[in-house]
Amino acid sequence: MMTVTVTVLGIGNRLWADEGFGPSVIDRLMAEGVLPAEVEALDGGTLGLYLLPCIQQARRLLVFDAVDFGHAPGEIVVLRDGEIPAFFGQRPLSLHQTGFTDVLAAAELTGAVPDMITLIGVQPESIDEWGGSLTHTVAAAIPHAIALGLAELSAWQTEGKPQ
Amino acid sequence: MSRIVTPNGFELDNSGRRIAIDPVTRIEGHLRIEVNVDDANVIRNAVSVGTMWRGLEIIMKDRDPRDAWAFVQRICGVCTGVHALASIRAVEDALKIEIPRNANIIRNIMHFTLYAHDHLVHFYHLHALDWVDIVSALKADPKATSDLAQSLSPWPKSSVGYFKDIQGRVKKLVGSGQLGPFRNGYWGHPAYKLPPEANLMAVAHYIEALDFQREIVKIHAVFGGKNPHPNWLVGGVPATINVHSAGAVGAINVERLNLVLKIAQMTQTFISQVYIPDLMAIASFYKDWTKWGGGLSGKNLLCYGDFPSRANDDSNDSLMLPRGAILNGDLSTIHPVDLRDPTHIQEFVPHSWYRYPDEKAGLHPWDGITELDFRLGAKTQGGKNGSAIDAFDENEKYSYVKAPRWKGHAMETGPLPRLVLAYAMGRRDIKELVDGALRKLDLPLPALFSTLGRTAARGLEAQWAADRLVEEVHHLIDQVKAGNLDTANTEKWSPTTWPAEAKGVGYAEAPRGALGHWIVIRDQKIANYQAVVPTTWNASPRDNAGAIGAYEAALLGTPMADPKQPLEILRTIHSFDPCLACATHVVGPDGGPLTTVQVL
């Protein structure tokens, strides 16, 4: 039986306050041990193009990231598939100034993209306080973000395998 | 000032219009370039501003020298490994630790792998789009593209259907309006010269290289456990060899060695059948670029050398890439370079945001000081009350990059200096490679001292490194067959065996140039740590005497088609493969997705 590769990816820079949302969610998921065994969790940090292989091999990709939607700080937004590129990844992730949508586009060019992508984004309060950890507002949003993420994973599971 | 001649012989004129580009994209880190152009849009003054501060020297203080490699390696996620290599060499030099032959071979294998990977990624993913017009590729005829590809190389992926498919994928991406990695291009700029078919072929190889580059780095994972940031070890390599596949888990066995050999051979094939033919094809359309971008390259070149063929021997008899300096373009005299001599390498800060007790003097890295001093010159434009800076004042402090000098001279470092030095020293392997390429392009040797020459040298060096990589893997297999399995010397692992004070220097030739780490160990801890990296040399600001650095020099005299679309500046700056994360000693807030180009 072919198993579906499901990857949970947290991206962002821990050194820039709420920019560290994605990696912090991964920390919490690992510490609480709530992910199904077959799901791979990955702290993508600011790896940029180095994330390409992880994206190419994922059939389902769940991404946690801080995204500026212009909403109230700490608010969570869930975006799926086609809705994603228009909204996020425009700021450079670092490695060679590659943004996350650049990595997605690169994966698409190589002909290997996940069948389904969901982004769970938080509205940051502060992203330019260097050396800081998450603001209280964004840290408080993590449990809600995780609950939404787990719901997405179980929805994928019940939907069954890709063709 | 309006018009001056610098001590290193360049005429500067800052009276014309000022153009600021911030940040320069498709590089690692943050670099701002300002130029003045005359009425004909020719660059007459150039200012290279490193806008990040690194601070790693301060983080290293009081740490265990055996751990230093793991910290300094994080200076950069691109030339991963090379800072670790320079660091363990510095510690071994200080503590007089000799490494076993296998450790030397494995380090060379790691380092050749990095060269092949880094040069390939630079060419296709950071630099090619300066020469290749993505949008023009949509107009290509797949049949003619296939014919072109087959006339250049035996590489099998060259069918009409293949290029049609690639064109379809690019069309979809461009049509979606989400250009992704192609977002910041100046598509349709008059300085693009390739026919549509050459553009499509190059785009196809851009995509192939994306997939291929991740194969190459598996070699790092085999010997260093992971990539990026593989593991290293003071005294050897952290990889045990176990050919009996019993005992140590994760040890290097015959299966692993065969995998490494296979990847090395694939790398060699990809470079010789894809990278080099593309490079030659692109170069043949851009011979104009042998006229511009030379800067310091035709004058002052610096190499620390690398790839010892004998363990613990860094003499030029042993180094596969030699050490030495060339001054004033005189290829007949090779000057010896001594990384320990306090008069050889010095860093100056009169134009850098650091403070020295005496700013007229330079400091050797063993005595180096990293103390911040951010001040703007009186003629800075903008920057008042927290507003953005429009133009920096190059007469005062203007960069977080220090100004390193060799015996007082501003120097260029990188693949071009390495090949030219080896060529001048009569190294046959390099000479054949360089002469072959020049013959093919029908260009004379001095054509190398240019933007195109720098880019070509990197490709030729990638080929050289892939060839040596395969040889070095065979050497390792021979060693293992002969029963030599030793990979580490742990005699001096315990700090109780160390002297109360020791100083060391670790050299390396990073893909983008000469890299030195200087360490002072006192009471078993790091008392001082200084890294002078390739981009510190190349992105150097002016020094105490007013001599300009390699980027600044290389931009002078270049005509621009349209200052609002500074493609010409990107070509020359990218030809150096800048790595500012490493050159600058946190970061201003990101400038947003698109580079700001300001014509003042």
Interface residues (C-beta under 8 A of the other chain):
Chain A: L15 T46 L47 G48 L49 Y50 L52 P53 P85 A86 Q90 R91 P92 S94 L95 H96 Q97 T98 G99 T101 D102 L104 A105 A106 E108 L109 T110 G111 D128 W130 G131
Chain B: P23 T25 R26 I27 E28 G77 V78 V121 H125 L126 R169 V170 K172 L173 S176 Q178 L179 G180 P181 F182 R183 I207 L210 D211 R214 P228 A581 V586 V587 P589 D590 G592 P593
